[in-house]
Amino acid sequence: MDNLVNLLSQYSLEGIIIFIVMIIVASKFIFETIDWLWQKIKIKVTKKNEEQEKTEDIDHYFEKIDKNFEEINKRFDTIDAQSQQTNERLSFIEERQQENTRSYLIDAHHKFCYEIKAIDDINLQSMERRYMYYKTQGGNSFINELMQEVRQLPRVNLSHPISDITLENIDNERSNDG
């Protein structure tokens, strides 16, 4: 208490109040400075965290994209394999169809040239159409000769059966032409 009395005797009341106010203002300034520094540090830490989160989000996004691309590539590989199988099947079917068309044209040729020795317009049109498909698919020239022989056959109406007499007439016409 002596110190307090000594202090009060040395300084006036106004001086003590000014001193106390200065200590309060200085304390306030120190606390504000500490708070300001804290906020700055907090902002920097927050920015770093946000940047890190954004970077992680972008990394996750790219990982998802990579996974999606891998899935898409797998699907494309599967589709390519299926497409190749389909192409092989189509090629086989085309070969078989070409073979069937060739067989049909040979059988029709033999039927009309050797058995009936004449042809009607409907069957000739059917053979011509199949022959056109056959040639479009790359058929050989052997069938060309057969079609020439079929085209040279006499035309008849097959809805009315050909009698033996008609066949004899056709044979006679052929021998007269040749």
Buried (B, 14 or more C-beta within 10 A) or exposed (E): EEEEEEEEEEEEEEEEEEEEEEEEEEEEEEEEEEEEEEEEEEEEEEEEEEEEEEEEEEEEEEEEEEEEEEEEEEEEEEEEEEEEEEEEEEEEEEEEEBEEBBEBBEEBBEBBBEEBBBBBEEBBEEBEEBBEEBBEEEBEEEBEEBBEEBEEBEEBEBEEEBEEEBBEBBEEEEEEEE
